[in-house]
């Protein structure tokens, strides 16, 4: 289950009317967490959904791919080696789950990145009031974080 | 219901190995079994109780281990007894499996076990594993009930002990009054499971309802206030729009204004409106672009490309799936034409784990192909976000500039306008500002996602909180009603039991006293005054010990008689601590109390014969008495023992069983002091 805790949701309150789904907030947090390679605690509340919303379904493999890359680099897994890569995929993915993310690791680590991403935004950005202004500052911050992140270099 | 004990047999336990057959020459009314102290009388009594009641089934190892025979261990240990219930034979057998080491070392961690076996004709005559007596007798063989007809002097004495509550417990067992206690217990369990052990536990009092009602009212009030803001805000917005529209008309119609300035302001206004529209559209497009993660950074694209390339290069997933190998093992030959023997099958089964099942293979294929296809698509634009950011920034700047131009144009217009028109313009500005504030308040309510019910302005969240409180109120109210019903049931059970017991008590005291009047006459006359927790005798603290035991047996036999039970009675060491001169107070009445077709079995030692068995012997036909003496081999010297009647003696591994009246009455071995303390 994708989860975003109450405090993180509330941070977006000034622009929440522009969101078509609560998952919009989750996505913004998750990508920031991956960009900055920063994970928070594994949340035990704030259930959202257990599948990819329609607007994100066609990008879901990109998101999954980025989680796999971040986790492999973080753990020193060599993705050029078959058995370790196979094991890595088996750990994070599960064909039984609608999202294809395994409950034990896939969802858990995604939720931790989302939590961590929100922490970064809270530290470095003012609470948003206008969506356009926010998106501009968001993508700038994300670029800065990716440039500092060894996982994507 | 009639119940008689026909025989028992024990082997490898702390009582003599061998068979006691009480039916050998037909059932006898009186059965005297003489055993010196330390031979195993109490063990016999306990094993008979355990066999009949099943009480050792599930008992702990230490309880079972106490029957282990330390002095002469045996490969096989069991106790078996045959009883006749309305002439139908029922056999109960207990097989012991001792934890020898723990028994010898008296360890606390004793894993000794027992296995019960039951057989009876109506059960097909087969040996049924477990303690499974016929249903119609089962309730009579409850362990508390069995103690009423297989007991020792200690138990009978407890009926008179004011510190015990045996007398009433017996009444509960026989008349099944404890069914009321079970009902109370069951209702407590029900209430505990339904309320106390659930999350409803915090909500089972009146205070719980008040708290929930107060919360509900607070939320309702808050919703009312928010709805008022919304509805009044909507009305205000309409009013302001109308007023602004009127002012606009008035300004437009006013000819005192310079036409150019007016047109300029209108043009600026049109530009701002148009840019606002465009701004909203570009912002939405901007967000849609950001929703695709590969638009966020080129390093994301390169990393994903590396991932998909590696998955292709490493052939993950392999083109063959696990199912292929599973099917292959069902073939007679492998695809390489070799025979599919056990070795090959094992190897395939071991290695097939390296291959994915079809579902897993499918998601891995989709992952790599999706990434490759989308990133290599002709229309994939790697610079889309930077362009859109530029576009957004440009538009934002234009918008800010247009807004400033509009403000300047409006100011110029106002400056050139006559005073009354300038006032209208100022008013219009104020109205527009006011509109903005009202709109903001409305928007705050409509788009609030705060989940904290104390802070939220979301009517939806507040309505959900009201539903929660309503649920609690309903639960509290149903809990209170349930609690009241439970208390009523408990009171009903307790009062019913009390009333029935009082009625029964009166009737039983009458029956006992009538019988006691027949048994004890003149100076020996005793009467029961009351039966509360214990039996108290009228105008005296006790009677003689013999009288007390007689009254106890009488009480138990009357209780059994109420259930139409003609059960055998086993009484262990009745006269042990009783002085000889009062023993007749027990022995004489027993002759009266034991029914003509009854079965009274007593374990005695030689010192108990005097004024007990002798009194019964003198009052009863010799043919109605069974005599048996059991003693341990090698315990006494030949001189101490009367000569053994060989045809009436059975010698077992560790004891002699002598079925003879003369031997019984002459058996008086000297027991040394150490033994007499056994």
Interface residues (C-beta under 8 A of the other chain):
Chain A: X6 X9 X10 X12 X13 X16 X17 X18 X22 X24 X27 X28 X31 X35 X55 X56 X59 X61 X62 X63 X64 X65 X66 X68 X69 X79 X80 X81 X82 X85 X86 X89 X90 X93 X95 X96 X100 X131 X132 X133 X135 X136 X138 X139 X142 X143 X146 X147 X151 X152 X153
Chain B: X279 X282 X283 X286 X287 X290 X291 X292 X293 X294 X296 X297 X299 X300 X302 X303 X304 X306 X307 X308 X310 X311 X313 X314 X315 X316 X354 X357 X359 X360 X362 X363 X364 X366 X367 X370 X371 X374 X385 X389 X392 X393 X396 X443 X446 X447 X448 X449 X450 X451 X452
